[in-house]
Amino acid sequence: MAAVARWLRFALAAWVGGLALTAAAVSAQPAPATSPDGVGSAAAARAELETVSRERARLAAALQSGEADCKRRVLVNDCLDRLRAGHRAAELQLKNREGAARRVLRDTAQIERSAREARQAEHQRDEQAQSEAEREAAERRSTEAANAARFEQRQKEAAQREQERRSKTQQRTQRAREKEASREAERLERERRAVSQQARRAEQQARRAEREAARAEREAGRAEREARKGAKQGAAGGAAGAAGAAVATPTIPANPTGRPAP
């Protein structure tokens, strides 16, 4: 009986030692690497979680096998307590590793989310800056177009005013020319009338002179006829009578100028 007891204690110690080695092997697994920027951490953390899952499955299988073996021992409860204590220690190590891996995943997700939000914010700022630049450019183009339209309108108004000024100047010049032409025509008409009146007066004077000349010629002819008649009548009375007759009726010479005798 003593030999059997020693063998059981040796077997139990060997089993507990194996379980402790298993827990130590589980705890010796490398923890997932972390980096400030999270690059590569997510893959390492996922690999660590897969390793922890496999180790947990092996621990569960070892616990189940150990419990079945302890039930065949004499000191069942002592064997089970030791087995379960070792299992709890190994499970705690796995939980710690699992928690560290999940923290890495959360940190990596937070870093990625922050980076994504930063990129979105930067993209929004870029879009806002581009929209602002486009708006300012559109406002500049609108202002330039409005200024160009106002300048063109002012040019048109100035050209219209200049055209109106030229038209008024031409109208004034035309009216002045028409007035000058009218005055010149009136002056020419007055001169023509004056010349016509002078011509009529000259014609009247010429006619009067012709009548005076004709009358003087008639008087001269009558006087000559009378002189001849007297000469014939006084031929018999002698030279004195002829001379007296000549003195009594003098001969009137003809007026060469055609004017009446004084």
KEMARZA-866751 format. One record per residue (C-alpha): residue in one letter; x, y, z. Coordinates in steps of 0.001 Angstrom, whole numbers, plus 500000, padded with zeros to 6 digits. Example, Ala and Ser with C-alpha at 12.3 -4.5 7.8 and 13.67 -1.06 7.14 Angstrom:
REM KEMARZA-866751
<drenlum code="a" X="512300" Y="495500" Z="507800"/>
<drenlum code="s" X="513670" Y="498940" Z="507140"/>
//
This chain:
REM KEMARZA-866751
<drenlum code="m" X="500000" Y="500000" Z="500000"/>
<drenlum code="a" X="502805" Y="502404" Z="500776"/>
<drenlum code="a" X="504318" Y="501727" Z="497372"/>
<drenlum code="v" X="501037" Y="502428" Z="495683"/>
<drenlum code="a" X="500662" Y="505675" Z="497583"/>
<drenlum code="r" X="504161" Y="506766" Z="496620"/>
<drenlum code="w" X="503420" Y="505984" Z="492972"/>
<drenlum code="l" X="500201" Y="507972" Z="493097"/>
<drenlum code="r" X="501965" Y="510942" Z="494638"/>
<drenlum code="f" X="504666" Y="510690" Z="491969"/>
<drenlum code="a" X="502082" Y="510456" Z="489166"/>
<drenlum code="l" X="500103" Y="513344" Z="490559"/>
<drenlum code="a" X="503211" Y="515460" Z="490883"/>
<drenlum code="a" X="504151" Y="514597" Z="487325"/>
<drenlum code="w" X="500665" Y="515543" Z="486116"/>
<drenlum code="v" X="500687" Y="518803" Z="488002"/>
<drenlum code="g" X="504175" Y="519525" Z="486725"/>
<drenlum code="g" X="503053" Y="518883" Z="483173"/>
<drenlum code="l" X="500089" Y="521168" Z="483631"/>
<drenlum code="a" X="502366" Y="523862" Z="485050"/>
<drenlum code="l" X="504690" Y="523458" Z="482079"/>
<drenlum code="t" X="501706" Y="523845" Z="479781"/>
<drenlum code="a" X="500649" Y="527023" Z="481563"/>
<drenlum code="a" X="504196" Y="528276" Z="481418"/>
<drenlum code="a" X="504326" Y="527542" Z="477705"/>
<drenlum code="v" X="501082" Y="529433" Z="477214"/>
<drenlum code="s" X="502345" Y="532366" Z="479240"/>
<drenlum code="a" X="505632" Y="532321" Z="477316"/>
<drenlum code="q" X="503842" Y="533109" Z="474037"/>
<drenlum code="p" X="504975" Y="536541" Z="472744"/>
<drenlum code="a" X="502577" Y="539414" Z="473371"/>
<drenlum code="p" X="501307" Y="541291" Z="470324"/>
<drenlum code="a" X="503569" Y="544112" Z="469275"/>
<drenlum code="t" X="502232" Y="547624" Z="469396"/>
<drenlum code="s" X="503455" Y="550755" Z="467692"/>
<drenlum code="p" X="502430" Y="554388" Z="468048"/>
<drenlum code="d" X="500936" Y="554554" Z="464572"/>
<drenlum code="g" X="499284" Y="551131" Z="464753"/>
<drenlum code="v" X="501037" Y="549883" Z="461586"/>
<drenlum code="g" X="501333" Y="546055" Z="461791"/>
<drenlum code="s" X="499752" Y="545937" Z="465278"/>
<drenlum code="a" X="496326" Y="544820" Z="464085"/>
<drenlum code="a" X="497724" Y="541800" Z="462219"/>
<drenlum code="a" X="499879" Y="540805" Z="465212"/>
<drenlum code="a" X="496946" Y="541233" Z="467590"/>
<drenlum code="r" X="494676" Y="539087" Z="465419"/>
<drenlum code="a" X="497364" Y="536426" Z="465223"/>
<drenlum code="e" X="497712" Y="536573" Z="469029"/>
<drenlum code="l" X="493958" Y="536128" Z="469445"/>
<drenlum code="e" X="494047" Y="533069" Z="467182"/>
<drenlum code="t" X="496944" Y="531669" Z="469237"/>
<drenlum code="v" X="495107" Y="532326" Z="472499"/>
<drenlum code="s" X="492034" Y="530549" Z="471087"/>
<drenlum code="r" X="494101" Y="527519" Z="470172"/>
<drenlum code="e" X="495845" Y="527479" Z="473573"/>
<drenlum code="r" X="492495" Y="527789" Z="475339"/>
<drenlum code="a" X="491182" Y="524836" Z="473373"/>
<drenlum code="r" X="494249" Y="522818" Z="474357"/>
<drenlum code="l" X="493854" Y="523867" Z="478000"/>
<drenlum code="a" X="490195" Y="522800" Z="477947"/>
<drenlum code="a" X="491148" Y="519452" Z="476455"/>
<drenlum code="a" X="493955" Y="519028" Z="479014"/>
<drenlum code="l" X="491596" Y="519954" Z="481853"/>
<drenlum code="q" X="489017" Y="517455" Z="480681"/>
<drenlum code="s" X="491646" Y="514713" Z="480318"/>
<drenlum code="g" X="493171" Y="515589" Z="483710"/>
<drenlum code="e" X="489824" Y="515515" Z="485454"/>
<drenlum code="a" X="489115" Y="512113" Z="483982"/>
<drenlum code="d" X="492531" Y="510902" Z="485120"/>
<drenlum code="c" X="492110" Y="512425" Z="488609"/>
<drenlum code="k" X="488839" Y="510578" Z="489039"/>
<drenlum code="r" X="490782" Y="507354" Z="488672"/>
<drenlum code="r" X="493163" Y="508384" Z="491454"/>
<drenlum code="v" X="492817" Y="507756" Z="495154"/>
<drenlum code="l" X="493060" Y="511463" Z="496121"/>
<drenlum code="v" X="490511" Y="512700" Z="493640"/>
<drenlum code="n" X="489682" Y="516057" Z="495209"/>
<drenlum code="d" X="493278" Y="516999" Z="495863"/>
<drenlum code="c" X="494128" Y="516095" Z="492275"/>
<drenlum code="l" X="491199" Y="518068" Z="490921"/>
<drenlum code="d" X="492041" Y="521110" Z="493049"/>
<drenlum code="r" X="495589" Y="521184" Z="491898"/>
<drenlum code="l" X="494553" Y="520567" Z="488274"/>
<drenlum code="r" X="491954" Y="523311" Z="488325"/>
<drenlum code="a" X="494282" Y="525769" Z="490068"/>
<drenlum code="g" X="496826" Y="525239" Z="487337"/>
<drenlum code="h" X="494097" Y="525625" Z="484723"/>
<drenlum code="r" X="492905" Y="528879" Z="486282"/>
<drenlum code="a" X="496429" Y="530261" Z="486305"/>
<drenlum code="a" X="496943" Y="529324" Z="482651"/>
<drenlum code="e" X="493501" Y="530730" Z="481770"/>
<drenlum code="l" X="494385" Y="533989" Z="483535"/>
<drenlum code="q" X="497513" Y="534244" Z="481447"/>
<drenlum code="l" X="495480" Y="533653" Z="478294"/>
<drenlum code="k" X="492930" Y="536281" Z="479351"/>
<drenlum code="n" X="495704" Y="538777" Z="479967"/>
<drenlum code="r" X="497152" Y="538098" Z="476533"/>
<drenlum code="e" X="493693" Y="538242" Z="474975"/>
<drenlum code="g" X="492949" Y="541561" Z="476725"/>
<drenlum code="a" X="496264" Y="543010" Z="475545"/>
<drenlum code="a" X="495562" Y="541901" Z="471965"/>
<drenlum code="r" X="492075" Y="543356" Z="472074"/>
<drenlum code="r" X="493432" Y="546631" Z="473481"/>
<drenlum code="v" X="495850" Y="546727" Z="470570"/>
<drenlum code="l" X="492954" Y="546184" Z="468163"/>
<drenlum code="r" X="490936" Y="548946" Z="469844"/>
<drenlum code="d" X="493920" Y="551299" Z="469834"/>
<drenlum code="t" X="494632" Y="550461" Z="466213"/>
<drenlum code="a" X="490971" Y="551000" Z="465310"/>
<drenlum code="q" X="491018" Y="554292" Z="467205"/>
<drenlum code="i" X="494210" Y="555348" Z="465430"/>
<drenlum code="e" X="492761" Y="554342" Z="462077"/>
<drenlum code="r" X="489489" Y="556121" Z="462899"/>
<drenlum code="s" X="491377" Y="559247" Z="463981"/>
<drenlum code="a" X="493514" Y="559096" Z="460838"/>
<drenlum code="r" X="490403" Y="558588" Z="458705"/>
<drenlum code="e" X="488641" Y="561475" Z="460437"/>
<drenlum code="a" X="491752" Y="563617" Z="459990"/>
<drenlum code="r" X="491857" Y="562716" Z="456301"/>
<drenlum code="q" X="488144" Y="563464" Z="455985"/>
<drenlum code="a" X="488589" Y="566755" Z="457816"/>
<drenlum code="e" X="491541" Y="567641" Z="455599"/>
<drenlum code="h" X="489544" Y="566602" Z="452537"/>
<drenlum code="q" X="486643" Y="568732" Z="453731"/>
<drenlum code="r" X="489024" Y="571634" Z="454335"/>
<drenlum code="d" X="490490" Y="571147" Z="450859"/>
<drenlum code="e" X="486989" Y="570996" Z="449356"/>
<drenlum code="q" X="485943" Y="574025" Z="451371"/>
<drenlum code="a" X="489088" Y="575896" Z="450325"/>
<drenlum code="q" X="488519" Y="574885" Z="446713"/>
<drenlum code="s" X="484851" Y="575888" Z="446956"/>
<drenlum code="e" X="485853" Y="579189" Z="448531"/>
<drenlum code="a" X="488466" Y="579746" Z="445833"/>
<drenlum code="e" X="485904" Y="578894" Z="443135"/>
<drenlum code="r" X="483373" Y="581217" Z="444789"/>
<drenlum code="e" X="485924" Y="584029" Z="444976"/>
<drenlum code="a" X="486926" Y="583379" Z="441368"/>
<drenlum code="a" X="483257" Y="583421" Z="440343"/>
<drenlum code="e" X="482756" Y="586662" Z="442270"/>
<drenlum code="r" X="485838" Y="588144" Z="440610"/>
<drenlum code="r" X="484579" Y="587082" Z="437205"/>
<drenlum code="s" X="481147" Y="588478" Z="438011"/>
<drenlum code="t" X="482671" Y="591744" Z="439233"/>
<drenlum code="e" X="484911" Y="591958" Z="436181"/>
<drenlum code="a" X="481956" Y="591236" Z="433895"/>
<drenlum code="a" X="479856" Y="593870" Z="435697"/>
<drenlum code="n" X="482710" Y="596385" Z="435462"/>
<drenlum code="a" X="483186" Y="595576" Z="431788"/>
<drenlum code="a" X="479441" Y="595959" Z="431211"/>
<drenlum code="r" X="479401" Y="599290" Z="433061"/>
<drenlum code="f" X="482470" Y="600458" Z="431126"/>
<drenlum code="e" X="480858" Y="599423" Z="427850"/>
<drenlum code="q" X="477632" Y="601171" Z="428870"/>
<drenlum code="r" X="479570" Y="604325" Z="429754"/>
<drenlum code="q" X="481385" Y="604102" Z="426425"/>
<drenlum code="k" X="478073" Y="603772" Z="424615"/>
<drenlum code="e" X="476589" Y="606694" Z="426547"/>
<drenlum code="a" X="479675" Y="608798" Z="425855"/>
<drenlum code="a" X="479512" Y="607890" Z="422159"/>
<drenlum code="q" X="475797" Y="608713" Z="422127"/>
<drenlum code="r" X="476432" Y="612057" Z="423823"/>
<drenlum code="e" X="479217" Y="612795" Z="421357"/>
<drenlum code="q" X="476934" Y="611862" Z="418478"/>
<drenlum code="e" X="474192" Y="614097" Z="419856"/>
<drenlum code="r" X="476691" Y="616935" Z="420311"/>
<drenlum code="r" X="477937" Y="616523" Z="416762"/>
<drenlum code="s" X="474368" Y="616350" Z="415483"/>
<drenlum code="k" X="473451" Y="619536" Z="417344"/>
<drenlum code="t" X="476632" Y="621209" Z="416091"/>
<drenlum code="q" X="475813" Y="620154" Z="412542"/>
<drenlum code="q" X="472243" Y="621368" Z="412973"/>
<drenlum code="r" X="473441" Y="624722" Z="414291"/>
<drenlum code="t" X="475972" Y="624945" Z="411478"/>
<drenlum code="q" X="473295" Y="624031" Z="408945"/>
<drenlum code="r" X="470887" Y="626583" Z="410380"/>
<drenlum code="a" X="473656" Y="629200" Z="410359"/>
<drenlum code="r" X="474446" Y="628345" Z="406744"/>
<drenlum code="e" X="470771" Y="628475" Z="405836"/>
<drenlum code="k" X="470417" Y="631855" Z="407529"/>
<drenlum code="e" X="473541" Y="633105" Z="405785"/>
<drenlum code="a" X="472267" Y="631792" Z="402466"/>
<drenlum code="s" X="468878" Y="633382" Z="403132"/>
<drenlum code="r" X="470520" Y="636696" Z="403980"/>
<drenlum code="e" X="472705" Y="636421" Z="400880"/>
<drenlum code="a" X="469671" Y="635607" Z="398764"/>
<drenlum code="e" X="467830" Y="638568" Z="400232"/>
<drenlum code="r" X="470830" Y="640799" Z="399582"/>
<drenlum code="l" X="471076" Y="639556" Z="396007"/>
<drenlum code="e" X="467355" Y="640064" Z="395586"/>
<drenlum code="r" X="467660" Y="643613" Z="396907"/>
<drenlum code="e" X="470587" Y="644254" Z="394586"/>
<drenlum code="r" X="468646" Y="642734" Z="391683"/>
<drenlum code="r" X="465661" Y="644937" Z="392485"/>
<drenlum code="a" X="467937" Y="647966" Z="392793"/>
<drenlum code="v" X="469582" Y="647166" Z="389477"/>
<drenlum code="s" X="466155" Y="646585" Z="387975"/>
<drenlum code="q" X="464931" Y="649881" Z="389339"/>
<drenlum code="q" X="468045" Y="651639" Z="388078"/>
<drenlum code="a" X="467540" Y="649992" Z="384706"/>
<drenlum code="r" X="463917" Y="651100" Z="384635"/>
<drenlum code="r" X="464911" Y="654631" Z="385655"/>
<drenlum code="a" X="467641" Y="654649" Z="382996"/>
<drenlum code="e" X="465148" Y="653337" Z="380463"/>
<drenlum code="q" X="462648" Y="655967" Z="381535"/>
<drenlum code="q" X="465321" Y="658653" Z="381303"/>
<drenlum code="a" X="466351" Y="657359" Z="377870"/>
<drenlum code="r" X="462753" Y="657401" Z="376719"/>
<drenlum code="r" X="462286" Y="660888" Z="378131"/>
<drenlum code="a" X="465466" Y="662015" Z="376389"/>
<drenlum code="e" X="464230" Y="660464" Z="373173"/>
<drenlum code="r" X="460929" Y="662288" Z="373549"/>
<drenlum code="e" X="462768" Y="665532" Z="374317"/>
<drenlum code="a" X="465023" Y="665006" Z="371320"/>
<drenlum code="a" X="462052" Y="664222" Z="369118"/>
<drenlum code="r" X="460246" Y="667320" Z="370375"/>
<drenlum code="a" X="463337" Y="669469" Z="369846"/>
<drenlum code="e" X="463734" Y="668026" Z="366404"/>
<drenlum code="r" X="460123" Y="668758" Z="365651"/>
<drenlum code="e" X="460487" Y="672301" Z="366935"/>
<drenlum code="a" X="463634" Y="672746" Z="364919"/>
<drenlum code="g" X="461841" Y="671499" Z="361808"/>
<drenlum code="r" X="458912" Y="673756" Z="362448"/>
<drenlum code="a" X="461219" Y="676680" Z="363033"/>
<drenlum code="e" X="463089" Y="675871" Z="359861"/>
<drenlum code="r" X="459861" Y="675656" Z="357947"/>
<drenlum code="e" X="458689" Y="678881" Z="359394"/>
<drenlum code="a" X="462026" Y="680491" Z="358573"/>
<drenlum code="r" X="461798" Y="679290" Z="355029"/>
<drenlum code="k" X="458257" Y="680511" Z="354810"/>
<drenlum code="g" X="459206" Y="683920" Z="356201"/>
<drenlum code="a" X="462165" Y="684100" Z="353892"/>
<drenlum code="k" X="459926" Y="683497" Z="350934"/>
<drenlum code="q" X="457425" Y="686084" Z="352115"/>
<drenlum code="g" X="460019" Y="688797" Z="352866"/>
<drenlum code="a" X="462150" Y="688390" Z="349814"/>
<drenlum code="a" X="460308" Y="691131" Z="348157"/>
<drenlum code="g" X="460536" Y="693526" Z="351084"/>
<drenlum code="g" X="464280" Y="693986" Z="350969"/>
<drenlum code="a" X="467241" Y="692985" Z="352993"/>
<drenlum code="a" X="466174" Y="694936" Z="356061"/>
<drenlum code="g" X="462893" Y="693193" Z="356283"/>
<drenlum code="a" X="464551" Y="689840" Z="355846"/>
<drenlum code="a" X="467045" Y="690635" Z="358606"/>
<drenlum code="g" X="464257" Y="691866" Z="360847"/>
<drenlum code="a" X="462273" Y="688738" Z="360239"/>
<drenlum code="a" X="465308" Y="686671" Z="361032"/>
<drenlum code="v" X="465869" Y="688549" Z="364341"/>
<drenlum code="a" X="462226" Y="688293" Z="365278"/>
<drenlum code="t" X="462166" Y="684490" Z="364876"/>
<drenlum code="p" X="465550" Y="683078" Z="365874"/>
<drenlum code="t" X="466506" Y="679566" Z="364875"/>
<drenlum code="i" X="466604" Y="677013" Z="367804"/>
<drenlum code="p" X="469451" Y="674584" Z="367422"/>
<drenlum code="a" X="468861" Y="670856" Z="368123"/>
<drenlum code="n" X="469897" Y="669513" Z="371605"/>
<drenlum code="p" X="472473" Y="666787" Z="371037"/>
<drenlum code="t" X="472187" Y="665414" Z="374639"/>
<drenlum code="g" X="468482" Y="664780" Z="374459"/>
<drenlum code="r" X="467850" Y="666895" Z="377601"/>
<drenlum code="p" X="465301" Y="669708" Z="377657"/>
<drenlum code="a" X="466688" Y="673156" Z="376879"/>
<drenlum code="p" X="467134" Y="675510" Z="379794"/>
//
